[in-house]
Amino acid sequence: MSNSAKAQDVLQQVCQDQDLIRLYGEGFRIDSHQIIETPFSTVFRLHSSSKGTPFRLYLKTLCESSDQAKAKAGIQNEYDIMVRLSQQFDRVKMLDVPHPVKLYADSASLLTEEVAGTELEDLLTGAARLFGQSSVKAAVQMTELAGVWLREFQQMTADKAVSVSFEPLALYCQERIDYLLQQQAPGVSASLNKAFMQLAKAAQAEGMPHGVFVAGCHGDFAPHNMITNKERLAVIDFTDYRMDCSLFDPINFLEKVGRMHNHFFYRSSFVEQLQSAFLKGYSLLGPEVTQSACYRLIRARCVLLRLFHYFMCRTRSWHMRIGHDAAYRESLAELHALLGSHQPSVLKQSLQ
């Protein structure tokens, strides 16, 4: 069965689900829907109503894969953490997650209620523009609240009994470096592979500093996965949830916001203001943490992925390529600084 046919079958099942009728009342119905295709899933935005009151649900169905058992385990994991978090965040003012309605385990599908509002990413980019700025105050407040949300989330999910190894992270980075080597990416050498593994071993031997621990990791903690509504902020999409070092999510958020520096029409000073606001809300990244080996390793991973992104975008229009060339060189220098490896001579050739 094709992914499209499978998704339509699940949608039909939802439309006739008696559990939903009992939950929302006899007048429950799905009036219309929109389809959002992603590389790994089909998402239906369901325009529903009950006794004349409209509301929206989201139905996510994972695409068929070679390891369907793993896919089902993954969506079960996502459902379980959303149930747990929705109960715990009910007691926390201004912070939220989508409410999970039902898991359709056999078809690897998950139904959730909509969190109405505006993506934090839209709020930030609107406020960062040089011209026609939207509310700067709201953007800063919501960014600080994102830091508060993450701190609360990590405290809810912390588990001292779980340990992590940094070697798989080094291997993950080495795969990306090997690809860049094959493509003859400027300034990338095999010494980076050795440097990543050495830093991973140092992080393992040093251990995690005070304030860093094993906790739930969202996996893509970034402004596009956050919904703001007045003074509330909700985090969505727990597809990649796992237990891991608590540094992954804050570093990922700071990296995603930091990339706004390279946009021609965004104010760099405002980007720095956003990063400071997040750090204030999160409040767990002191000097002891940022100087540790595990911080430098996880930060280096983010910089490598940024480098990878700029290299893969090298064939775009000439004016974007000029900006990417400069950002690529800056990222390469930052990567070598984090790894403590030898930095090649300044790159003069274009990525083209």
WONORFEN-V930033 format. One record per residue. N is the residue number from 1. RES is the residue in three letters. SS is DSSP state (H for helix, E for strand, L for the rest). D_LAST is the distance of its C-alpha to the last C-alpha in Angstrom with 2 decimals. Layout:
N&RES&SS&D_LAST, N&RES&SS&D_LAST
This chain:
1&MET&L&41.62, 2&SER&L&38.29, 3&ASN&H&36.77, 4&SER&H&37.67, 5&ALA&H&41.24, 6&LYS&H&41.64, 7&ALA&H&40.57, 8&GLN&H&43.02, 9&ASP&H&45.79, 10&VAL&H&45.26, 11&LEU&H&45.33, 12&GLN&H&48.63, 13&GLN&H&49.98, 14&VAL&H&49.21, 15&CYS&H&50.91, 16&GLN&L&54.07, 17&ASP&L&54.02, 18&GLN&H&57.47, 19&ASP&H&56.24, 20&LEU&H&54.24, 21&ILE&H&57.30, 22&ARG&H&59.37, 23&LEU&H&56.78, 24&TYR&H&56.19, 25&GLY&L&59.53, 26&GLU&L&60.99, 27&GLY&L&59.13, 28&PHE&L&55.68, 29&ARG&E&53.41, 30&ILE&E&49.79, 31&ASP&E&49.59, 32&SER&E&46.00, 33&HIS&E&42.63, 34&GLN&E&38.89, 35&ILE&E&36.39, 36&ILE&E&33.20, 37&GLU&E&31.12, 38&THR&L&28.97, 39&PRO&L&27.38, 40&PHE&L&30.48, 41&SER&E&33.28, 42&THR&E&34.94, 43&VAL&E&36.30, 44&PHE&E&39.16, 45&ARG&E&40.02, 46&LEU&E&43.77, 47&HIS&E&45.74, 48&SER&E&49.13, 49&SER&E&52.52, 50&SER&E&55.86, 51&LYS&L&59.03, 52&GLY&L&57.11, 53&THR&E&54.76, 54&PRO&E&51.06, 55&PHE&E&48.51, 56&ARG&E&45.27, 57&LEU&E&44.48, 58&TYR&E&41.28, 59&LEU&E&41.38, 60&LYS&E&38.57, 61&THR&E&38.71, 62&LEU&E&36.48, 63&CYS&L&35.01, 64&GLU&L&36.66, 65&SER&L&35.27, 66&SER&L&36.18, 67&ASP&L&37.90, 68&GLN&H&39.90, 69&ALA&H&42.18, 70&LYS&H&39.32, 71&ALA&H&38.24, 72&LYS&H&41.85, 73&ALA&H&42.19, 74&GLY&H&39.08, 75&ILE&H&40.40, 76&GLN&H&43.82, 77&ASN&H&42.32, 78&GLU&H&40.65, 79&TYR&H&43.97, 80&ASP&H&45.99, 81&ILE&H&44.01, 82&MET&H&44.03, 83&VAL&H&47.80, 84&ARG&H&48.27, 85&LEU&H&46.11, 86&SER&H&47.58, 87&GLN&H&51.02, 88&GLN&H&50.16, 89&PHE&H&48.22, 90&ASP&L&51.18, 91&ARG&L&52.90, 92&VAL&L&50.09, 93&LYS&L&50.03, 94&MET&L&46.83, 95&LEU&E&44.76, 96&ASP&E&44.28, 97&VAL&E&42.62, 98&PRO&L&42.98, 99&HIS&L&46.36, 100&PRO&E&46.15, 101&VAL&E&48.59, 102&LYS&E&48.63, 103&LEU&E&46.88, 104&TYR&E&47.01, 105&ALA&H&46.53, 106&ASP&H&47.05, 107&SER&H&44.16, 108&ALA&L&41.91, 109&SER&E&42.14, 110&LEU&E&42.73, 111&LEU&E&44.35, 112&THR&E&44.04, 113&GLU&E&45.24, 114&GLU&L&42.86, 115&VAL&L&42.23, 116&ALA&L&42.30, 117&GLY&L&40.32, 118&THR&E&36.91, 119&GLU&E&33.79, 120&LEU&H&33.35, 121&GLU&H&29.65, 122&ASP&H&30.76, 123&LEU&H&33.31, 124&LEU&H&30.89, 125&THR&H&28.19, 126&GLY&H&31.04, 127&ALA&H&32.55, 128&ALA&H&29.38, 129&ARG&E&28.50, 130&LEU&L&29.14, 131&PHE&L&31.20, 132&GLY&L&33.54, 133&GLN&L&33.86, 134&SER&L&35.89, 135&SER&L&38.22, 136&VAL&H&36.87, 137&LYS&H&40.04, 138&ALA&H&39.72, 139&ALA&H&36.09, 140&VAL&H&37.11, 141&GLN&H&40.24, 142&MET&H&38.51, 143&THR&H&35.87, 144&GLU&H&38.77, 145&LEU&H&40.48, 146&ALA&H&37.49, 147&GLY&H&38.14, 148&VAL&H&41.82, 149&TRP&H&41.13, 150&LEU&H&39.12, 151&ARG&H&41.84, 152&GLU&H&44.51, 153&PHE&H&42.62, 154&GLN&H&42.18, 155&GLN&H&45.82, 156&MET&H&46.89, 157&THR&H&45.02, 158&ALA&L&45.34, 159&ASP&L&46.81, 160&LYS&L&47.92, 161&ALA&L&48.83, 162&VAL&L&45.24, 163&SER&L&43.11, 164&VAL&L&39.40, 165&SER&L&37.44, 166&PHE&L&34.10, 167&GLU&H&33.23, 168&PRO&H&31.86, 169&LEU&H&29.40, 170&ALA&H&28.19, 171&LEU&H&27.90, 172&TYR&H&25.91, 173&CYS&H&23.39, 174&GLN&H&23.38, 175&GLU&H&22.38, 176&ARG&H&19.16, 177&ILE&H&18.51, 178&ASP&H&19.30, 179&TYR&H&16.71, 180&LEU&H&13.96, 181&LEU&H&15.52, 182&GLN&H&15.50, 183&GLN&L&11.77, 184&GLN&L&11.48, 185&ALA&L&10.06, 186&PRO&L&10.25, 187&GLY&L&13.84, 188&VAL&L&15.26, 189&SER&L&18.43, 190&ALA&L&21.44, 191&SER&H&23.54, 192&LEU&H&22.29, 193&ASN&H&24.20, 194&LYS&H&27.33, 195&ALA&H&27.00, 196&PHE&H&26.84, 197&MET&H&29.93, 198&GLN&H&31.78, 199&LEU&H&31.28, 200&ALA&H&32.44, 201&LYS&H&35.53, 202&ALA&H&36.20, 203&ALA&H&36.03, 204&GLN&H&38.42, 205&ALA&H&40.81, 206&GLU&H&40.78, 207&GLY&L&41.30, 208&MET&L&40.56, 209&PRO&L&41.80, 210&HIS&L&44.37, 211&GLY&L&43.08, 212&VAL&L&40.66, 213&PHE&L&42.05, 214&VAL&E&41.51, 215&ALA&E&41.50, 216&GLY&E&40.09, 217&CYS&E&36.31, 218&HIS&L&35.01, 219&GLY&L&31.67, 220&ASP&L&29.64, 221&PHE&L&31.49, 222&ALA&L&29.43, 223&PRO&H&30.30, 224&HIS&H&29.49, 225&ASN&H&32.25, 226&MET&E&34.86, 227&ILE&E&37.29, 228&THR&E&39.23, 229&ASN&E&42.54, 230&LYS&L&44.48, 231&GLU&L&45.15, 232&ARG&E&44.13, 233&LEU&E&40.94, 234&ALA&E&40.37, 235&VAL&E&37.69, 236&ILE&L&36.87, 237&ASP&L&35.31, 238&PHE&L&36.54, 239&THR&L&34.85, 240&ASP&L&33.44, 241&TYR&L&36.54, 242&ARG&E&37.60, 243&MET&E&39.49, 244&ASP&E&37.33, 245&CYS&E&36.97, 246&SER&L&37.46, 247&LEU&H&34.37, 248&PHE&H&31.81, 249&ASP&H&32.56, 250&PRO&H&32.82, 251&ILE&H&29.66, 252&ASN&H&27.77, 253&PHE&H&29.25, 254&LEU&H&28.42, 255&GLU&H&24.79, 256&LYS&H&24.47, 257&VAL&H&26.23, 258&GLY&H&24.27, 259&ARG&H&20.94, 260&MET&H&22.50, 261&HIS&H&21.98, 262&ASN&H&18.36, 263&HIS&L&19.56, 264&PHE&L&20.15, 265&PHE&L&23.61, 266&TYR&E&25.09, 267&ARG&L&27.41, 268&SER&H&26.53, 269&SER&H&30.25, 270&PHE&H&31.04, 271&VAL&H&28.51, 272&GLU&H&30.33, 273&GLN&H&33.60, 274&LEU&H&32.66, 275&GLN&H&31.82, 276&SER&H&35.14, 277&ALA&H&37.00, 278&PHE&H&35.74, 279&LEU&H&36.72, 280&LYS&H&40.10, 281&GLY&H&40.73, 282&TYR&H&39.64, 283&SER&L&41.35, 284&LEU&L&40.68, 285&LEU&L&37.82, 286&GLY&L&39.77, 287&PRO&H&38.84, 288&GLU&H&40.34, 289&VAL&H&37.92, 290&THR&H&34.69, 291&GLN&L&35.49, 292&SER&L&36.18, 293&ALA&H&34.22, 294&CYS&H&33.98, 295&TYR&H&32.49, 296&ARG&H&29.83, 297&LEU&H&29.05, 298&ILE&H&28.74, 299&ARG&H&26.78, 300&ALA&H&24.36, 301&ARG&H&23.91, 302&CYS&H&22.92, 303&VAL&H&20.42, 304&LEU&H&18.89, 305&LEU&H&18.65, 306&ARG&H&17.00, 307&LEU&H&14.39, 308&PHE&H&14.02, 309&HIS&H&13.78, 310&TYR&H&10.97, 311&PHE&H&8.89, 312&MET&H&10.14, 313&CYS&L&9.40, 314&ARG&L&5.62, 315&THR&L&6.13, 316&ARG&L&8.92, 317&SER&L&10.29, 318&TRP&H&9.26, 319&HIS&H&12.09, 320&MET&H&11.32, 321&ARG&H&7.76, 322&ILE&H&9.83, 323&GLY&H&12.28, 324&HIS&H&10.23, 325&ASP&H&8.92, 326&ALA&H&12.66, 327&ALA&H&13.90, 328&TYR&H&11.95, 329&ARG&H&13.56, 330&GLU&H&16.82, 331&SER&H&16.90, 332&LEU&H&16.43, 333&ALA&H&19.21, 334&GLU&H&21.37, 335&LEU&H&21.06, 336&HIS&H&22.28, 337&ALA&H&25.01, 338&LEU&H&26.27, 339&LEU&H&26.37, 340&GLY&L&27.86, 341&SER&L&25.58, 342&HIS&L&24.30, 343&GLN&L&21.31, 344&PRO&L&18.86, 345&SER&L&18.46, 346&VAL&L&16.41, 347&LEU&L&12.67, 348&LYS&L&11.68, 349&GLN&L&8.29, 350&SER&L&5.26, 351&LEU&L&3.81, 352&GLN&L&0.00
